[in-house]
Amino acid sequence: MSTAQSYRLSRIQAEGWNAAHAGPSSDFGDLDVAAIEALSPYHADQEKARWVAGFRSAFKAQSAVPG
């Protein structure tokens, strides 16, 4: 994988992270992986996987914060 492709995928993962922070964590509490994948604006497997990874990691981080 080229450096440019790696960078692009990191930005896609950051987009997923930002999407999870767009609303209160309670809005996403009942989403399973299929529902999160449906939110992704990407259709290619590699891009969708990175977006979902960013979304899930942000959601987990939000859920771990008390209050």
C-alpha positions in Angstrom: 0.0 0.0 0.0 1.4 3.4 -0.9 1.9 6.2 1.5 -0.8 8.2 -0.2 -3.3 5.3 0.1 -2.4 4.8 3.8 -2.9 8.5 4.5 -6.3 8.5 2.6 -7.5 5.5 4.7 -6.4 7.3 7.9 -8.5 10.3 6.9 -11.5 8.0 6.2 -11.1 6.5 9.7 -11.0 10.0 11.2 -14.3 10.7 9.3 -15.9 7.7 11.1 -14.6 9.0 14.4 -16.1 12.4 13.8 -19.4 10.9 12.7 -19.7 9.1 16.0 -19.0 12.4 17.9 -21.7 14.2 15.8 -24.4 13.3 18.2 -24.9 12.1 21.8 -23.6 8.6 22.4 -27.1 7.6 23.4 -28.1 8.1 19.8 -25.8 5.2 18.8 -26.2 2.9 21.8 -28.4 0.3 20.0 -26.5 0.1 16.7 -24.9 -3.1 15.6 -22.1 -3.5 13.1 -24.6 -3.7 10.2 -26.3 -0.5 11.2 -23.0 1.3 11.6 -21.9 0.0 8.2 -25.1 1.4 6.7 -24.2 4.9 8.0 -20.9 4.8 6.2 -20.7 6.9 3.0 -18.2 4.4 1.6 -19.0 1.3 -0.4 -15.6 -0.2 -1.1 -14.7 -2.8 1.5 -11.4 -1.3 2.7 -12.8 2.2 3.0 -16.0 1.1 4.7 -14.0 -1.0 7.2 -11.8 1.9 8.1 -14.8 4.3 8.5 -16.5 1.7 10.7 -13.3 1.2 12.8 -13.2 5.0 13.4 -16.8 5.1 14.4 -16.6 2.2 16.7 -13.5 3.3 18.4 -14.9 6.8 19.0 -18.2 5.3 20.3 -16.3 3.0 22.7 -14.2 6.0 23.9 -17.4 8.1 24.5 -19.1 5.2 26.3 -16.1 4.8 28.7 -16.3 8.5 29.8 -18.5 8.8 32.9 -21.3 11.3 32.9 
